[in-house]
């Protein structure tokens, strides 16, 4: 489990540091998978245990990390979708899929003026 | 639980209701949507003032969401600091919204008002929550809304800066989750007060992990607060976004600072073993670097909104120099300076907007242009905002800096802190004087395509309101410093918070 997280994180960081938005978005997705796995195992790995407490059971899985992972998945899913749409818009509008576009053109861009 | 106790959750509920309502009615009746948005802001302001009044007695109130008792359910905690931040966010929201409506900046896209309300909801939630994971969720709420607001009006520059802003924040959120996972694995709780107690009871084997978790968490907050070296996302983002939105964003960096001064004494305070005050040695150098970078940016900025963005960074640096002391005096000074610097950042962005709206070709570039309408009046506003930002009398920046200087005197490395604060003040004065004289004093011959100046002058209302508040902050410095002092004492007494939140446990 630990090595799975490590591989995902390493790949994610490598991709996230690339210059093009598509690779960066993929990298962010990998990192978020790694984070989700990490959160999940933060409640310790247990097998065949119910997550709900009852009087007849003495051993049960920790339900909280599962809830946390669920929340984290939903949030990162939304974020990833947003990042994809945003980078697509940015590509269509600026004609460049580099994360840092042309510095000089940006600074003198009159688009920054509110109309 | 009586009705008045339910007031604590109102700052989250009001915008949460207003946002979808505004979204629904915006399509058919624009003015109704705007009205809902304004009413919600007004409601927030009233609620925040009521809560401030209530928190003034020094008791710490907790509100168990859904009636679940403290360590198991999510709690909202109201103490002096969170009440103060609520009022600040409500005031800022009100002024930014009025400015956006008056300048019609809210008409540049469809969903300005719903996003604005969600942003306020995220801010208020982050200020109130007593649960670490809940803090993450509210951070995400305010971030998602801020992505939308930041891109409001679109345009190339905004999209380009927006991609970077979103990516940086997604990485930050991932790190936040890693820190949360570590802390949960170590302590088995997410409630801040409960975690503070359990961290103290950890065995020696876990101290290394605890240190890692603490530093990760603090670096995420530093990213939000735009501390050097994690500040690179801020100047471009704030400079290109709609100025009314940038004015509201002035409080967003302060959320990072708030989270730090909330979490560190509560969880990583004196009892935390190896992790006790673990960010302290890093914070002071980072804060000083931030102040220097920020005011150097003020010196070199090419236009007024970029200058305002760098002034926000610089003031965060000055603020963190005070926070890094972790003493009652320095925290009290920091809280006073926090209120001041947020309002100042807002005033600077609004003045930059006023200038940009009157100079067609050049917008708010710090270069001479043709004379424009109401130049003397706007020049005066800029002068006052610059005075506030650099910390000269007679506005509250002077007192704020004085308090900060006084409180750090005698702490280790205070000579450096003094040198940095005073030196950056000089830099700031020169930078603002330079851009101000270029914009307001020099004139270049009129160009052919000069547009007629706007006939309305009501876009100055927001900036004037912010400056009046700064003056009020200066005049009410006595009660205000007493309040921030009490808030700082409350912050540095985690045991009392734990007792109030967890009941008799």
Interface residues (C-beta under 8 A of the other chain):
Chain A: X16 X21 X24 X28 X31 X32 X35 X38 X39 X42 X43 X44 X64 X65 X68 X71 X72 X75 X76 X78 X79 X80 X82 X83 X86 X87 X89 X90 X93 X94 X99 X100 X101 X106 X107 X109 X110 X111 X112 X113 X114 X115
Chain B: X103 X105 X108 X133 X137 X140 X144 X147 X151 X153 X154 X155 X156 X157 X158 X159 X160 X161 X162 X163 X164 X166 X167 X170 X171 X173 X174 X177 X178 X180 X181 X182 X184 X185 X190 X236 X239 X240 X242 X243 X302 X305 X353 X356 X357 X363
